[in-house]
Amino acid sequence: MRTIDLSKSWAQWLTLFLLSSIWGSSFILMKRGMVAFTPEQVAALRLFSAAVFLVAIGFRHFSRWRKANFFPILVVGLIGNGIPAFLFTRAETVLDTSIVGILNALVPLFTLILGAIGFGVQFTRVHFLGVMLGLSGAIFLLYPSLNEANLNHLVYASLPIIATICYATSVNTIKGFLQEEKSLTITTLAMSQVGLFSGIYLFSTDFTIRVSGPDGAASLGYVLLLGVVGTAVAVLIFNTLIKHTTALFASSVTYLIPLVAVFWGFLDGETIGLHHLGGIGLILAGVYLTHLQQRKPKLKVQAAA
């Protein structure tokens, strides 16, 4: 599946920006999908379509299933993909996509914290500074949107935060326990588990009726794009990136996701202000610092005893 050598620094950066472009567009695809479907249907269809695609291209990898990997694969599938999909769509029923994008930038911070607590990850002050710079940049980038938040939305704001903790858990699990497995094996096995139950749920609802209704075909197309490209292909690339870099660097893709939202806003006629430029600078500086630490022998990821 790999077409470039991810042992090269330039390839790692290119992959990071590719992922940010894909996932940065996922929030608008969710919103378009919810024109015709419920939040839960969008999440279930996303996971089901991703699983169907992965099984079609990676069915041979089922033979690589090992009993010892059952729990780590379950964590990656359920916690790393299944639960966040439902949390994000439900959050977008109340929160602006920009707010959700900012909260999504908490992934590297939780990756660092969980990695240090449960996975034996060592880090330096510069390492931590990179995380804080990136997070500060994400907040500064979309600060005007934060001012529009309502205190009544705190419950819904907690949903993306929980999702970021789930992502961080999955990232550290892959790095700590599935390092020797191929990325397509991990992604196919993990997604097939959660996709099966998502499909059962999806077709137990009025999904087929909604497809034939107004905007049904358009919403279906948006969610299928979200599932195949924004989930299956993106997660496959992401898992590959984790295996060739550090868990923290791979998760720093979430810092770049808000940049994609600004880019689409610019194309749509929105004004780019100084706070956008300042946020972009802080984000890129933070990602750079987290990547620098990858080369230090002190930074080592290993499974906790």
Buried (B, 14 or more C-beta within 10 A) or exposed (E): EEEEEBEEEEBBBEBBBBBBBBBBBBBBBBBBBBEBBBBBBBBBBBBBBBBBBBBEBBEEBEEBEEEEBEEBBBBBBBBBBBBBBBBBBBBBEBBBBBBBBBBBBBBBBBBBBBBBEBBBBBBBEEBBBBBBBBBBBBBBBBBEBEEEBEEEBEEBBEBBBBBBBBBBBBBBBBBBBBEEBBBBBBBBBBBBBBBBBBBEBBEEBEBEEBBEEEBBEEBBEBBBBBBBBBBBBBBBBBBBBBBBBBBBBBBBBBBBBBBBBBBEBEEEEEEEEEEBEBBBBBBBBBBBBBBBBBEEEEBEBEBEE
